[in-house]
């Protein structure tokens, strides 16, 4: 499926049995108009929505397995993951109906039951002739070992019989318990590592790290970046001390992180009082420029509220630019995710000369001028880039 959460391929069931497939759609949660559209066009491409959790996870760069109901209302087993093509991301889902997937297991269970019945009869005859007390514990232990080799960590064997078999059963059960505890600890560690990775890196950087591509770089054709510089913290540190100033910086960065998440903006990194954010990087968003401007306006409001509540005077200088960027991980052991290119360089070079302001470049202005109020254009000289027209967001300046 594409970023609009609709199919990019035809459903297999439509090709194999159109009547049954259309009957399933009529009983599903999809609208009657959509079902009629599929009936008339004979295709599900760009029409049938795929909005479940697996689809959204794939478009967010995640990979995994899920069991859920698909758009037909049928329980399915599915594997999902992202498909990145230059600056466009699609999601890929391979799925099978649960009933179809489990059919061989049911057949196998019936065959296994029949085989087990025969073996049980044979074992009973042999046990009668030889020594049932000796063979029974060994058979049970063998079955448990086979289940354990197949990944069943809940298997246990009865602890009974002669002293030797009692000790063997106890040892086996303890081994399974230890394996189960180790597996649970490993799963918890993996989940914790995933949470930590997601908190440290944008989705694109986390995906690159998982794939082992620390040395690779990725180009993005159209990304909006904002460079936020909080002015006044150094002077405030000399007045109130380093520890209170550091606590205030922590509060500011945490508030900016929360605002970024709210507006669909990704934090790239923060160093001291500077904060670099991007929109349209990990997830393709047609309105990424407008989202970034909304985020910048919220940053100004955050700083204004902080100044009023703490009786301090901090200034938010924000430069916004849009265009192509190059992204990747920097470093080996202690790495970080960063962006390069003239788009980022220009955003960082915008200087508001110590005034709270949001200054955007002409490409940003052209995209949002119909919905965002701007002041008069400001022509400024950017070292190494010549004269650049900048447009201040009107309501960003204090009265």
DAQUI-V400365 format. One record per backbone hydrogen bond with DSSP energy under -0.5 kcal/mol. NH is the residue of the N-H (numbers start at 0). CO is the residue of the C=O. Records with the same first field share a line. If there is no record, write none. Layout:
# DAQUI-V400365
NH = CO, CO
This chain:
# DAQUI-V400365
1 = 5
4 = 1
6 = 47
13 = 10
14 = 10
15 = 11
16 = 12
20 = 16
21 = 17
22 = 18
23 = 19
24 = 20
25 = 21
26 = 22
27 = 23, 24
34 = 30
35 = 31
36 = 32
37 = 33
38 = 34
39 = 35
40 = 36
41 = 37
45 = 6
46 = 43
47 = 43
49 = 4
55 = 51
56 = 52
57 = 53
58 = 54
59 = 55
60 = 57
61 = 56
63 = 79
65 = 77
67 = 75
69 = 73
72 = 69
75 = 67
76 = 95
77 = 65
78 = 93
79 = 63
80 = 91
82 = 89
84 = 82, 87
87 = 84
89 = 82
90 = 0
91 = 80
93 = 78
94 = 92
95 = 76
97 = 74
100 = 96
101 = 97
102 = 98
103 = 99
105 = 101
106 = 102
107 = 103
108 = 104
109 = 105
110 = 106
111 = 107
112 = 108
113 = 109
114 = 110
115 = 111
116 = 112
117 = 113
118 = 114
119 = 115
120 = 116
121 = 117
122 = 118
123 = 119
124 = 120
125 = 121
126 = 122
127 = 123
128 = 124
129 = 125
131 = 126
133 = 130
134 = 130
135 = 131
137 = 133
138 = 134
139 = 135
140 = 136
141 = 137
142 = 138
143 = 139
144 = 140
145 = 141
146 = 142
147 = 143
148 = 144
149 = 145
150 = 147
151 = 146
152 = 150
154 = 151
159 = 157
165 = 161
166 = 162
167 = 163
168 = 164
169 = 165
170 = 166
171 = 167
172 = 168
173 = 169
174 = 170
175 = 171
176 = 172
177 = 173
178 = 174
179 = 175
180 = 176
181 = 177
182 = 178
183 = 179
184 = 180
185 = 181
186 = 182
187 = 183
188 = 184
189 = 185
190 = 186
191 = 187
192 = 188
193 = 189
194 = 190
195 = 191
196 = 192
197 = 193
198 = 194
199 = 195
200 = 196
205 = 201
206 = 202
207 = 203
208 = 204
209 = 205
210 = 206
211 = 208
212 = 207
213 = 211
215 = 212
217 = 326
219 = 324
222 = 322
223 = 278
224 = 222, 320
225 = 276
226 = 318
227 = 225, 274
228 = 316
229 = 227, 272
230 = 228, 314
232 = 229
235 = 231
236 = 232
237 = 233
238 = 234
239 = 235
240 = 236
244 = 240
245 = 241
246 = 242
247 = 243
248 = 244
249 = 245
250 = 246
251 = 247
252 = 248
253 = 249
254 = 250
255 = 251
256 = 252
257 = 253
258 = 254
259 = 255
260 = 256
261 = 257
262 = 258
263 = 260
264 = 259
265 = 277
267 = 275
268 = 275
270 = 273
273 = 270
274 = 227
275 = 268
276 = 225
277 = 265
278 = 223
287 = 284
290 = 286
291 = 287
292 = 288
293 = 289
294 = 290
295 = 291
296 = 292
297 = 293
298 = 294
299 = 295
300 = 296
301 = 297
302 = 298
303 = 299
304 = 300
305 = 301
306 = 302
307 = 303
308 = 304
309 = 305
310 = 306
311 = 306
314 = 230
316 = 228, 314
317 = 315, 356
318 = 226
319 = 358
320 = 224
322 = 222
324 = 219
325 = 339
326 = 217
327 = 337
328 = 215
329 = 335
334 = 332
335 = 329
337 = 327
339 = 325
342 = 323
344 = 340
345 = 341
346 = 342
347 = 343
348 = 344
349 = 345, 346
351 = 349
354 = 351
356 = 315
358 = 317
359 = 390
360 = 319
361 = 388
364 = 360
365 = 361
366 = 362
367 = 363
368 = 364
370 = 367
371 = 367
374 = 391
377 = 389
379 = 377, 387
381 = 379, 385
382 = 380
384 = 381
385 = 381
387 = 379
389 = 377, 387
390 = 359
391 = 375
392 = 357
393 = 372
395 = 392
396 = 392, 393
